[in-house]
Amino acid sequence: MSQIRASIRLFIFLVILGFLVLVYLVGFLLLSVAARLSNAQLSFTRRRIRWRQLIVKWWSRGSLRILGIQAKFSGDPPKPPFCLVSNHLSYLDVIVFQAQTGCVLISKSEVAKWPFIGKLSSLFGTIFIDRRRMQDVRRVSELIHNALRVGEGVVFFPEGTTTNGQQVGTFKSSLLHDFATASYPVHFASISYSSSVVNASNVLCWWDDIPLLTHLWGVFKTKSSTALLHFGNTPIINSDRKQLAALLQESVTKIFTRTDVHSS
């Protein structure tokens, strides 16, 4: 039964995704034509962002429904432009955050090379960073600044990797440098998963050496699960990037809920 469920979900997922990509591209083309006719480039940029955010939210919320993931939110999400950090458990985190905020994500450069997913992520505005090259931080920081300047919300995961959802990992401070220097408020959130039918830590969190497609098929097979996204109340400001990272890690830990390691 689970194999049939997964096959049906995959088919619906691909059909809806293809439709929304087509709608996004048509809308983008129409906005481009309108901008050229009116010679209003700044207006076009803002409208393009709003259009992308709308499509991303539609796609993310539809994806969660197809995957049988009920997203529960607590706290108030920040209004763009904003910078927000969170713990990181899975590629599913991206869908959950985008369903609520329509944000731009910072992702490892390897994702850009994933078949289909890399192209889709680029289309939806993802900023890729090569964590093996410290000098890439400057390039990415400039892209983050540009995104904030035009009214985007930016989300990234300072742990730099995914975990099994049992604790919050150490927050790295490199991408927080410019926010600390400018005393820019950084919001925070925590994410976790649960399920009554599977071990959420193994099936929904992607932290072991399981191939991406194998793990994704397991998610498609899972009948139902829950994602809990908890937004912190007050953003944090600190002029020292390492202190800022430590304070954010501490704040995320306080609102963090462990991911289920067994089905009930």
Contacts in CASP RR format, 6 or more apart in sequence:
PFRMAT RR
TARGET T0000
AUTHOR 0000-0000-0000
METHOD contacts of the structure
MODEL  1
MSQIRASIRLFIFLVILGFLVLVYLVGFLLLSVAARLSNAQLSFTRRRIR
WRQLIVKWWSRGSLRILGIQAKFSGDPPKPPFCLVSNHLSYLDVIVFQAQ
TGCVLISKSEVAKWPFIGKLSSLFGTIFIDRRRMQDVRRVSELIHNALRV
GEGVVFFPEGTTTNGQQVGTFKSSLLHDFATASYPVHFASISYSSSVVNA
SNVLCWWDDIPLLTHLWGVFKTKSSTALLHFGNTPIINSDRKQLAALLQE
SVTKIFTRTDVHSS
2 221 0 8 1.000
2 222 0 8 1.000
2 223 0 8 1.000
3 221 0 8 1.000
5 220 0 8 1.000
5 221 0 8 1.000
5 223 0 8 1.000
6 217 0 8 1.000
6 218 0 8 1.000
6 220 0 8 1.000
6 221 0 8 1.000
9 66 0 8 1.000
9 67 0 8 1.000
9 220 0 8 1.000
10 220 0 8 1.000
12 66 0 8 1.000
13 63 0 8 1.000
13 66 0 8 1.000
13 67 0 8 1.000
13 220 0 8 1.000
16 59 0 8 1.000
16 62 0 8 1.000
16 66 0 8 1.000
17 59 0 8 1.000
17 63 0 8 1.000
17 120 0 8 1.000
20 55 0 8 1.000
20 58 0 8 1.000
20 59 0 8 1.000
21 120 0 8 1.000
21 123 0 8 1.000
23 55 0 8 1.000
24 51 0 8 1.000
24 52 0 8 1.000
24 55 0 8 1.000
24 123 0 8 1.000
27 51 0 8 1.000
28 48 0 8 1.000
28 51 0 8 1.000
31 44 0 8 1.000
31 47 0 8 1.000
31 48 0 8 1.000
31 51 0 8 1.000
32 44 0 8 1.000
34 44 0 8 1.000
35 41 0 8 1.000
35 43 0 8 1.000
35 44 0 8 1.000
45 150 0 8 1.000
46 150 0 8 1.000
46 151 0 8 1.000
49 150 0 8 1.000
49 151 0 8 1.000
49 152 0 8 1.000
52 124 0 8 1.000
52 125 0 8 1.000
53 102 0 8 1.000
55 124 0 8 1.000
56 98 0 8 1.000
56 102 0 8 1.000
56 124 0 8 1.000
57 98 0 8 1.000
57 99 0 8 1.000
57 102 0 8 1.000
59 98 0 8 1.000
59 124 0 8 1.000
60 95 0 8 1.000
60 96 0 8 1.000
60 98 0 8 1.000
60 99 0 8 1.000
60 102 0 8 1.000
61 99 0 8 1.000
62 99 0 8 1.000
63 95 0 8 1.000
63 99 0 8 1.000
64 70 0 8 1.000
64 71 0 8 1.000
64 95 0 8 1.000
64 96 0 8 1.000
64 99 0 8 1.000
64 227 0 8 1.000
67 92 0 8 1.000
67 219 0 8 1.000
67 220 0 8 1.000
67 222 0 8 1.000
67 225 0 8 1.000
68 222 0 8 1.000
68 223 0 8 1.000
68 224 0 8 1.000
68 225 0 8 1.000
69 92 0 8 1.000
69 95 0 8 1.000
69 96 0 8 1.000
69 224 0 8 1.000
69 225 0 8 1.000
69 226 0 8 1.000
69 227 0 8 1.000
70 224 0 8 1.000
70 225 0 8 1.000
70 226 0 8 1.000
70 227 0 8 1.000
71 96 0 8 1.000
71 99 0 8 1.000
71 100 0 8 1.000
71 226 0 8 1.000
71 227 0 8 1.000
71 229 0 8 1.000
72 226 0 8 1.000
72 227 0 8 1.000
72 228 0 8 1.000
72 229 0 8 1.000
73 100 0 8 1.000
73 229 0 8 1.000
73 230 0 8 1.000
73 231 0 8 1.000
74 228 0 8 1.000
74 229 0 8 1.000
74 230 0 8 1.000
74 231 0 8 1.000
75 230 0 8 1.000
75 231 0 8 1.000
75 232 0 8 1.000
75 233 0 8 1.000
76 231 0 8 1.000
76 233 0 8 1.000
77 100 0 8 1.000
77 101 0 8 1.000
77 189 0 8 1.000
77 231 0 8 1.000
78 84 0 8 1.000
78 101 0 8 1.000
78 153 0 8 1.000
78 187 0 8 1.000
78 231 0 8 1.000
78 235 0 8 1.000
80 101 0 8 1.000
80 103 0 8 1.000
80 151 0 8 1.000
80 152 0 8 1.000
80 153 0 8 1.000
81 147 0 8 1.000
81 148 0 8 1.000
81 149 0 8 1.000
81 150 0 8 1.000
81 151 0 8 1.000
81 152 0 8 1.000
81 153 0 8 1.000
81 154 0 8 1.000
82 148 0 8 1.000
82 153 0 8 1.000
82 154 0 8 1.000
82 187 0 8 1.000
82 235 0 8 1.000
83 144 0 8 1.000
83 148 0 8 1.000
83 153 0 8 1.000
83 154 0 8 1.000
83 155 0 8 1.000
83 179 0 8 1.000
83 184 0 8 1.000
83 185 0 8 1.000
83 186 0 8 1.000
83 187 0 8 1.000
84 101 0 8 1.000
84 103 0 8 1.000
84 153 0 8 1.000
84 154 0 8 1.000
84 155 0 8 1.000
84 186 0 8 1.000
84 187 0 8 1.000
84 188 0 8 1.000
84 189 0 8 1.000
85 155 0 8 1.000
85 156 0 8 1.000
85 157 0 8 1.000
85 158 0 8 1.000
85 171 0 8 1.000
85 176 0 8 1.000
85 186 0 8 1.000
85 187 0 8 1.000
85 188 0 8 1.000
85 189 0 8 1.000
85 248 0 8 1.000
85 252 0 8 1.000
86 93 0 8 1.000
86 97 0 8 1.000
86 155 0 8 1.000
86 157 0 8 1.000
86 188 0 8 1.000
86 189 0 8 1.000
86 190 0 8 1.000
86 191 0 8 1.000
86 252 0 8 1.000
87 157 0 8 1.000
87 159 0 8 1.000
87 163 0 8 1.000
87 165 0 8 1.000
87 168 0 8 1.000
87 169 0 8 1.000
87 190 0 8 1.000
87 191 0 8 1.000
87 252 0 8 1.000
87 256 0 8 1.000
88 157 0 8 1.000
88 159 0 8 1.000
88 160 0 8 1.000
88 161 0 8 1.000
88 162 0 8 1.000
88 163 0 8 1.000
88 191 0 8 1.000
89 162 0 8 1.000
89 163 0 8 1.000
89 164 0 8 1.000
89 165 0 8 1.000
89 191 0 8 1.000
89 192 0 8 1.000
89 193 0 8 1.000
89 204 0 8 1.000
89 205 0 8 1.000
89 206 0 8 1.000
89 207 0 8 1.000
89 259 0 8 1.000
90 162 0 8 1.000
90 193 0 8 1.000
90 204 0 8 1.000
90 205 0 8 1.000
90 206 0 8 1.000
90 207 0 8 1.000
91 206 0 8 1.000
91 212 0 8 1.000
92 193 0 8 1.000
92 204 0 8 1.000
92 206 0 8 1.000
92 219 0 8 1.000
92 227 0 8 1.000
93 157 0 8 1.000
93 191 0 8 1.000
94 105 0 8 1.000
94 107 0 8 1.000
96 191 0 8 1.000
96 227 0 8 1.000
96 229 0 8 1.000
97 103 0 8 1.000
97 105 0 8 1.000
97 155 0 8 1.000
97 189 0 8 1.000
97 191 0 8 1.000
97 229 0 8 1.000
98 105 0 8 1.000
98 124 0 8 1.000
100 229 0 8 1.000
101 153 0 8 1.000
101 155 0 8 1.000
102 153 0 8 1.000
103 152 0 8 1.000
103 153 0 8 1.000
103 154 0 8 1.000
103 155 0 8 1.000
104 125 0 8 1.000
104 126 0 8 1.000
104 127 0 8 1.000
104 147 0 8 1.000
104 152 0 8 1.000
104 153 0 8 1.000
104 154 0 8 1.000
104 155 0 8 1.000
105 121 0 8 1.000
105 125 0 8 1.000
105 126 0 8 1.000
105 127 0 8 1.000
105 154 0 8 1.000
105 155 0 8 1.000
105 156 0 8 1.000
106 126 0 8 1.000
106 127 0 8 1.000
106 128 0 8 1.000
106 129 0 8 1.000
106 140 0 8 1.000
106 144 0 8 1.000
106 154 0 8 1.000
106 155 0 8 1.000
106 156 0 8 1.000
106 157 0 8 1.000
106 175 0 8 1.000
107 121 0 8 1.000
107 126 0 8 1.000
107 127 0 8 1.000
107 128 0 8 1.000
107 129 0 8 1.000
108 128 0 8 1.000
108 129 0 8 1.000
108 130 0 8 1.000
108 131 0 8 1.000
108 160 0 8 1.000
109 128 0 8 1.000
109 129 0 8 1.000
109 130 0 8 1.000
109 131 0 8 1.000
109 136 0 8 1.000
111 117 0 8 1.000
111 118 0 8 1.000
111 121 0 8 1.000
111 126 0 8 1.000
111 128 0 8 1.000
112 118 0 8 1.000
112 121 0 8 1.000
112 122 0 8 1.000
112 126 0 8 1.000
112 128 0 8 1.000
114 212 0 8 1.000
118 126 0 8 1.000
121 128 0 8 1.000
122 128 0 8 1.000
127 140 0 8 1.000
127 143 0 8 1.000
127 144 0 8 1.000
127 147 0 8 1.000
127 154 0 8 1.000
128 140 0 8 1.000
129 136 0 8 1.000
129 137 0 8 1.000
129 140 0 8 1.000
129 175 0 8 1.000
130 136 0 8 1.000
131 160 0 8 1.000
134 174 0 8 1.000
137 174 0 8 1.000
137 175 0 8 1.000
137 177 0 8 1.000
140 175 0 8 1.000
141 175 0 8 1.000
141 177 0 8 1.000
141 178 0 8 1.000
144 154 0 8 1.000
144 175 0 8 1.000
144 178 0 8 1.000
145 178 0 8 1.000
147 153 0 8 1.000
147 154 0 8 1.000
148 154 0 8 1.000
156 175 0 8 1.000
158 171 0 8 1.000
158 172 0 8 1.000
158 173 0 8 1.000
158 175 0 8 1.000
158 176 0 8 1.000
158 245 0 8 1.000
158 248 0 8 1.000
158 249 0 8 1.000
159 168 0 8 1.000
159 169 0 8 1.000
159 170 0 8 1.000
159 171 0 8 1.000
159 172 0 8 1.000
160 172 0 8 1.000
161 207 0 8 1.000
162 205 0 8 1.000
162 206 0 8 1.000
162 207 0 8 1.000
163 169 0 8 1.000
163 205 0 8 1.000
163 207 0 8 1.000
164 201 0 8 1.000
164 202 0 8 1.000
164 205 0 8 1.000
164 207 0 8 1.000
164 208 0 8 1.000
164 259 0 8 1.000
164 261 0 8 1.000
165 192 0 8 1.000
165 193 0 8 1.000
165 201 0 8 1.000
165 205 0 8 1.000
165 207 0 8 1.000
165 258 0 8 1.000
165 259 0 8 1.000
166 201 0 8 1.000
166 258 0 8 1.000
166 259 0 8 1.000
166 261 0 8 1.000
167 253 0 8 1.000
167 256 0 8 1.000
167 258 0 8 1.000
168 190 0 8 1.000
168 249 0 8 1.000
168 252 0 8 1.000
168 253 0 8 1.000
168 256 0 8 1.000
169 249 0 8 1.000
170 249 0 8 1.000
171 245 0 8 1.000
171 246 0 8 1.000
171 248 0 8 1.000
171 249 0 8 1.000
171 252 0 8 1.000
172 245 0 8 1.000
173 180 0 8 1.000
173 241 0 8 1.000
173 242 0 8 1.000
173 244 0 8 1.000
173 245 0 8 1.000
174 241 0 8 1.000
176 186 0 8 1.000
176 241 0 8 1.000
176 244 0 8 1.000
176 245 0 8 1.000
176 248 0 8 1.000
177 241 0 8 1.000
178 184 0 8 1.000
179 186 0 8 1.000
179 241 0 8 1.000
179 244 0 8 1.000
180 238 0 8 1.000
180 239 0 8 1.000
180 240 0 8 1.000
180 241 0 8 1.000
180 243 0 8 1.000
180 244 0 8 1.000
181 239 0 8 1.000
181 241 0 8 1.000
183 237 0 8 1.000
183 238 0 8 1.000
183 239 0 8 1.000
184 237 0 8 1.000
185 235 0 8 1.000
185 236 0 8 1.000
185 237 0 8 1.000
186 235 0 8 1.000
186 236 0 8 1.000
186 237 0 8 1.000
186 244 0 8 1.000
186 248 0 8 1.000
187 231 0 8 1.000
187 232 0 8 1.000
187 235 0 8 1.000
188 231 0 8 1.000
188 232 0 8 1.000
188 235 0 8 1.000
188 236 0 8 1.000
188 248 0 8 1.000
188 251 0 8 1.000
188 252 0 8 1.000
188 255 0 8 1.000
189 229 0 8 1.000
189 230 0 8 1.000
189 231 0 8 1.000
189 232 0 8 1.000
189 252 0 8 1.000
189 255 0 8 1.000
190 229 0 8 1.000
190 230 0 8 1.000
190 252 0 8 1.000
190 253 0 8 1.000
190 255 0 8 1.000
190 256 0 8 1.000
190 257 0 8 1.000
191 227 0 8 1.000
191 228 0 8 1.000
191 229 0 8 1.000
191 230 0 8 1.000
192 227 0 8 1.000
192 228 0 8 1.000
192 256 0 8 1.000
192 257 0 8 1.000
192 258 0 8 1.000
192 259 0 8 1.000
193 200 0 8 1.000
193 201 0 8 1.000
193 204 0 8 1.000
193 205 0 8 1.000
193 225 0 8 1.000
193 226 0 8 1.000
193 227 0 8 1.000
193 228 0 8 1.000
193 259 0 8 1.000
193 260 0 8 1.000
194 200 0 8 1.000
194 225 0 8 1.000
194 226 0 8 1.000
194 228 0 8 1.000
194 259 0 8 1.000
194 260 0 8 1.000
195 203 0 8 1.000
195 204 0 8 1.000
195 222 0 8 1.000
195 224 0 8 1.000
195 225 0 8 1.000
195 226 0 8 1.000
195 260 0 8 1.000
195 263 0 8 1.000
196 224 0 8 1.000
196 263 0 8 1.000
196 264 0 8 1.000
197 222 0 8 1.000
197 223 0 8 1.000
197 224 0 8 1.000
197 225 0 8 1.000
197 263 0 8 1.000
198 204 0 8 1.000
198 222 0 8 1.000
198 225 0 8 1.000
198 263 0 8 1.000
199 260 0 8 1.000
199 261 0 8 1.000
199 262 0 8 1.000
199 263 0 8 1.000
200 225 0 8 1.000
200 259 0 8 1.000
200 260 0 8 1.000
200 261 0 8 1.000
200 263 0 8 1.000
201 259 0 8 1.000
201 260 0 8 1.000
201 261 0 8 1.000
202 208 0 8 1.000
202 261 0 8 1.000
203 218 0 8 1.000
203 219 0 8 1.000
203 222 0 8 1.000
203 225 0 8 1.000
204 219 0 8 1.000
204 222 0 8 1.000
204 225 0 8 1.000
204 259 0 8 1.000
205 259 0 8 1.000
206 212 0 8 1.000
206 215 0 8 1.000
228 257 0 8 1.000
230 255 0 8 1.000
230 256 0 8 1.000
230 257 0 8 1.000
232 251 0 8 1.000
232 255 0 8 1.000
236 244 0 8 1.000
236 247 0 8 1.000
236 248 0 8 1.000
236 251 0 8 1.000
237 244 0 8 1.000
238 244 0 8 1.000
238 247 0 8 1.000
END
